[in-house]
């Protein structure tokens, strides 16, 4: 009899240890379908419908969760109880639903609602900032970091228990998208827009702070604390800010950020996009100079933490590999035409996915501001490039394609537009 109790106790402990999304969150539906790309023969699985706007995580955030069983999704659909959440796409400030979709079964689980606050309470500390992508995920701790639609509350969700923790109520500034968390979940970094110094012909009237929060699983050890600050400047042809904070996935002491310049560079330090920083032994420096007449954009850290990758545009597109500490670079592939726009790589950093951009300014748009692009797979070892599928893309965030590889390199997820909505697409690679 005692042996039976021991076995039962062990089984209870085991069942607790494998609790996760399917155990802790409400199953609200299943919208999984599939179709075959008529040109490439690739079967594409759609994990959501396009009845609303649905988008997965940003390319330098993790969207696959719980050993690639789920994809994290933001959706403009109503809450599970059917109540109206204040509107649908294209409004950028309406409530969204945070979902996890089971890749195998198609089951859709409701994680949380991304709320909209009355921002009058924040006075001049509230700004309209980029607020299209709100999540990042730690595969080691099984925790999701995210913030709400109006940018003043940063949360941590424990998928093992379903517990939600408020990490930071930021009432003296507005959080920008997306947050970044290290692979081991020990450090979260975000940027915040603050008011001041006063606007003039050189300054925009705002400044940016880069903040870190150190964690032991869900326990805050330190923070939020300021790591770096800069004043937003005006240039003759654009403005300078700060965005795209990314923690090195393998070394939380290191991070990168963008200075926010999006046009062709004149070779100056002001128009160099990617910057490198350290937290524990403070350092801020250029990660890679942007040459004259070139655009550097959409940088990512390789999962192994030694190299970064970016898209280089000079008419056509290229994928560059570089060490942000030494600025040493290698051109992996170039002459991509139509040019590539976003890039993602797998855990081995052998395979890359990217989507095309047919034109930066003139596109064959339909009545929903959609156009056709393609998703490609590039093999760094063989040099081979394969078209995976054609895809309909929305003109602006949050309906960009943003293809993303999982760590195993055998799944690609992306967002595809359909009339005014968008849906989450998945390709399984052989």
N, C-alpha and C positions, 0 to 999 in steps of 0.2 A: 504493500500500500504506500509506504514512504517513497519507494522508487517511482510510483506513478505520480506522486505529488512533485517530486524533483523534476521528472520529465515535463510535467505540465508547466512548472515554473520556468524551465528553460525555454519552452515553446512560447510562453508569454513574453519573456525577455527578447527572444528572437523576433517576434512579431512587432514589438516596440521598436527594435533597432532598424527594421526595414520600413517603418512607417514613412510616408511621404505624401506626394501630391494626391494620389488616388485615395489615400486614407483620410487626409485632413481637410480636403476641400470639396465643395459641392460640384457634382457632375451636372452640367446644364444643357447638354445636347451633343449632337454628332452631325457634322456637315461634310464629312470626308467624301470626295469624289475623285475621279481620275480621267485623264484623256491622253492621247498620244500626239506628240508634235508631228505634224504632217511632213515636215522637211527632214528632221533628224531621226525620227522614229523613237525618240525618248518618251517614256511614260512619265507624266507629271501627275503627282498626287496633290490635290487641293485639300488642305486641312481645315479651311473655313470657306463659307460662301462669300460672295461680295455684296450681300445685302446692306452692309455697312462698311465703313473704313476699317480694315484690319491691317496691322503692320507688325513685323517682328523687330527684334532689337537692332540697334545701330551696328555697322560692320566691326567697330572695335570694341563692342560689348559682346557678351556671350548670350546666345539665344537658345542653345540646346541645354537641356537640364536633365538631371538624374540619369546619367549614363546614356544620353541621347534618346531617352524614351519620350521626352517632351520638347515642345518648342514654346517659348514664352512669347505672348502676343498681347498687343494693345488693340482695343476695339472700341469703336464709337457706338456700339449696340447699347440698348437699354440694360438696366440692371436685371439680375435673374428674376426678380419679382415682377418685372414688366413695367416698372415705373419709369416715367420719362426722365431722362438724365439731362435734358436741356438742349438737345439738338444733335445734329449729325454733321459729317464733313460737308462743307469745307471749313467750318469755324474751328479755329485752333485753340480756343479757350473753353471748350465744353468738356464735361466729365467723360472719362473713358473707363472701360472695364479692363482689368488686368487678368489675362487668361493663361492657362497652360493646356496645350493640345497634345494628347497622346498620339504619337506618330503611327503606332501600330493599329490601335483600335479606332482612332478618330475621336475619342471621347474628349469633350471640352470641359475644363474645370475652371471655376471662377475663383481667382486668387484674392482680388480686392477691387475696390472702386478708386480711381484716381480723381480725387475731389477737386472742386472749384470753390475757392474761398471768396468772400467779399474783401477785395484788396484795398478798400479805402482805409482799413485799419492799419495799413503799413505806410501810409502817407507817401513821402518821396523816396521810400526804400523799396517800393515795388516798381518793376520795370517789365515792359514786354520784352522777353528774351526768347531765344530759341527754346521751345518747349514741345518738341515732337517725339523725342525718344527718352524714356524715363527710367530705364532699368539696366542693371548688370548683375551677373550671377557668379557665385563662387562654387565650383564643383566640389571642392574639398569639404566645405562646411554645409553645403546644400542650402545656402542663404541667398536671398534676392535683395539687393539694395535698390530703392526706387524713391522718387519724389512725386508730389502731387502736381496737378495741372498748373497751378498758379505760382509754384516755385518757392514755398516757404516752409515746407515740412519734408524732412528726409526720413525714410523708414527702412527697417530691416525686417524681412519676413523669413522665418525659419520653416522651411518646407517639411522638416521632420516632425514638427509639432503643430504647425499652423499658427504659432505665436507671432504677433506683430509688435515691433518695438519702434517708438519714435526716437530716432537718433539725434535729431536737431530740429528745433523750431527756430528758423532763421528770420528774425524780424527786423534786421538792420540791412537787409539786402535781398536779392532774388537769385535763387539757384538756377544755373544753366544746364543744358542737357549735353550728354547723359552723364550720370555718375559713373565712376570706375572703381572696381574692386579687384584686388589681387586674386590669383588663382586659389591661394590658401585661405582667403577671407580675412587676412590679418590687417589689411589697410584699405580704407576707402578714401578716394579723393574726389573733390568737386571744385568747380569754380563758382564764385558769387559776384554779381554785379552790385556795386555800392554807389551811393550818390557822392558827387564831388570829386575833385575840386571844381570850382565854378567853370561853366562853359565859356570859351572865348574862341578866337580864330585859330587856335592851336589845339585846344582841349575840347573833348566832347561833353564834359560835365559828369562823367562817370569814371569809376575805377574798377579793377577786377582783383579779387583775392582768391588764391589757390589754398584750399584747406584740406587737412587730412584728419581722419579718425582712425585710431588704432583699436583693434578688437581681439579678444580671445573668444572665438566662436560668436556668441551674441552679446558678450559682456564688453562694454566700452572701457578700454584701458586708459586712453588718453584722447582728448579732443572734444569737439573740433578745434584745431589749432592752425594758425596761419603759417603757410610755408613760403609764399611768394606773393607780392602785390605789384601791380603796374597801373599806370594811368592811361585811360583810353585817349588816343591822339587822333587828330585830323591830319590827313595828307591831302595833297592837291587833287588827287583823283579818287580817293576812297577814305575810309576811316580805319584805324587800327584798334583792334581789341585783343581778346584772348579767349580761346575755346579749346575743345577737344583734349581735355585732360585725360591721359591714359596712364595708369599704373603699369609698370613692367610686370607681366603676369607671373614671372618666376623670381623676381627680386623686388619686393615692395619698397625698397629704398630709392629706386629709380622711377622716374616718370617723364612723360613728354607732354608738350602742349603746342597748340598752334597760335601764332600771333594774329591770325584772323585775316591776313591779306589773301585775296582770292584771285587777283589778276596776274598778268604776265610781269615777271620781276625785272627790275632795272639793275639787279645785282647788288643792291644795297642791303645793309643789315636790317633796315626797316621793312624790306619786302622779302625777307627770308621767312618761310612759313614754319618750319619744324624746329622746336627748341627742346633742350634736354635739361633735366634737373635731378638733384638728389635731395632727400629729406634729412637723413641722419647726419651726413657731412655736407652741409649746405653748398649747393653749386647750381648756377643757372648759366647755360651757354647755348650757342647755336648748335643744333644737332647735325644739320647739313645745309650748307649755303645753297640758295636757289639761284642758278645761273641766269644771266641776262637773257630775256626773251623766252623764259620758260615758266610754266606753272608747276609747282609742287602741291599735291593735294591728297587728302584721304589716307593719311599715314596710319599704320598699324604696327604693333609690336609682334614679332614672331613669338609663338607660345613658349619656345625654349629660352627666351629672354636675352639672347645675345644680340640679335639683329632686329632692325626695323625695316619696313617696306613701305613704299609709297607709289603713287601714280605720278609720272612726270609727263607733262603735255607740252609739246612744241609742234602744234599742228596735229600730228599723229600722237598716239599714246605709247607709254613705256612703263614697265615695272622695274623699279630700282630697289636694290637691297643695300643697306648701309649700317655701319656701326655708329650710333649717335655719340659715342665717347671720343672716337678718333676722326669722325667724318669721312672715313674710308668707304667708298661705294663700289657697287658692281651693278651693271645693267643686265637684268635677267632676260628681258625680251623687249623689243622696241618695234616701231613702225606699225603699231596696231591702228587699223583704220577700218571703220570708224574707231575713234580713240576710246580707250578704256576710261572708266570713271571711278569705280570703287573696287577694292581688291580685298580678298580674304585668303588665308592659308590654313592648312591643317597642322596637326601636332608635329609631324616630321618636317614641316616646311618644304615639302617636295611639291605638292600640288597647290595650285592657286585657282580661284574663280574670280571672274570679273564680268561686268556688264558693259555694253557699248554705250556711247553717247553720240548720236548721229550729228548733232549740231548743238552748240552752246546757246545760240540765239534764235535760229530759225528751225522749227520742227514741224513736221506734218501733223498738226494737232487736229483731233476731232472735237466734237461739241463738248466733250468732257475734259478737254486739255490732255488727252492721252495720245501716245505715239508708240511705234513699234521699235523695240531694241532686241538684243540677243545676249544670252549668257554663255560664256566660254569657260573651258577647263584648260589650264596650262600645266604641263609637266616640266618642272625645272631640270630634271635629270635627262630626259630624252629630248627636250626642246619642242615636243609636240603640243599643238593647240587644237582642241576639238570643240565645235559648237554643240552645246547641250540642248538649247531650246530657244525659240523665239518667244518674246514676252512683251506684253503691253505695259507700258510705264506711264504713271501719272507725271505731270510736268514738275510738280514740287513735292517737298516733304508734306505728309508722311507716306506718300505713295511711290517713292523711289524704289527701284528693284533691290538694291543692297544685297547681292548674293553673299551667302556665308557658308563656309565649310565647317563640318564638325571636326573634332580632333582626330578621329580615325580616318578621315579623308574619304568616307564612303557615302556621305549625305550632303546635299546642297539645299539650303532653304532660301527663299526669296519672296518678295511681295510683288504681286501682279495686279494691275488695275483692271477694272471691268465697269464700264460706264462711270458713274460717280463714286462707286465703291472700290474696294480692293480686297484681295484674298491672299492667303498664305499658301505658297507652292513648295513642294518638296520633290527632289529628284534623288533616287538611290543609285549610286554609281557601282558599276561592276568591278 
